[in-house]
């Protein structure tokens, strides 16, 4: 008997009909003789609605109470899925993240998994139950509920697959797999049969919403092969796996756009040792993740520093930056939300030259200005105006002929 871990996203369990459809698919897997652990996200837009409700109550909700609130979304889903499985004649038990033995650090809203104690899950499996686990949550060392960050039900599924030594980890969503670009923006986008961990990790961290980036990182670390499939049909999905030699033949695997970006600039900062360290130390203490950084040294011993953060981190960042700027003697600060990050990704870039040139030329041909640039061995990213994001995605997809096999 194989052990299968399946994850169903919010759109897959958006309403009662969707939940019954998911239950039927789980039942098929179980009746085929497999043990099944199913990780479920909150229904539809539940998490967004809860966040909106919190900010109607207070403009600055505490992180601990936000975790307490947001964790309820997944708890609703798991109980309803378990009920639907009961209706199909299957034994099923729903568990919260803490009940499933998922342990985290102290960082509320962005907690990291520190360990899993899966004994209770194993006991239910041994007794013939389908185990339905609430994604996105775990238990801190002080016995508080902590959430793992947006989209982290993927991470819950991968972590459970590792802890339980599952044979398969399937990620069910509202698309049929991983595409060369968002098909809603680029109708010619092509579904990939397979993609390397590193490529998927870059795409996920750069805005592709199919998989959460930390889940891919976890899968790569522990060698968990993932399959991304649609919960609405039964066509083959995309396999996320270890890189093989043939993958290097494709220079660019995909294009991604991330609108969840904000740009912060400090102008006239004293150009002296420790200035940047003091700034980014304060941001790190607030658990704010920095992405792209550019420093320009100007005249008269002054420097300008620009960097990007996620938009949800901008309020915290703004508060910290204003204090740092005043203490450090910066002349001005600027905050921009009308930006996005456009990226091309492919392990084949390692062995090919001129990739960045083609990217920048394609953007220039469409009169798209670049504000910031970042590169790695397998990606090139540029910050541009948000209004140009869709045009840039289409232009790059065409420039690298990603619609072709």
Buried (B, 14 or more C-beta within 10 A) or exposed (E): EEBBBBBBBBBBBBEEEBBBBBBEBBBEBBEEEBBBBBBBBBBBBBBEEBBEEBEEEEEEBEBBEBBBBBBBBBBBBBBBBBBBBBEBEBEBBBBBBBBBBBBBBEBBBBBBBBEBEBEBBBEBBEEEBBBBBBBBBBBBEEEBBBBBBBBBBBBBBBBBBBBBEBBBBBBBBBBBBBBBBBBEBBEBBBBBEBBBBBBBBBBBBBBBBBBBBBBBBBBBEEEBBBBBBBBBEEEEBBBBBEBEEEBBEBBBBBBBBBBBBBBBBBBBBEBEEEBBEEBBEBBEEEEBEBBBEBBEEEEEEBBBBBBBBBBEBBEBBBEBBEEBBEEBEBEEBEBBEEBBBBBBBBBBBEEEEEBBEBBBEBBEEBEBEBBBBBEEEBBBBBBBBBEBBBBBBBBBBBBBEBBEE
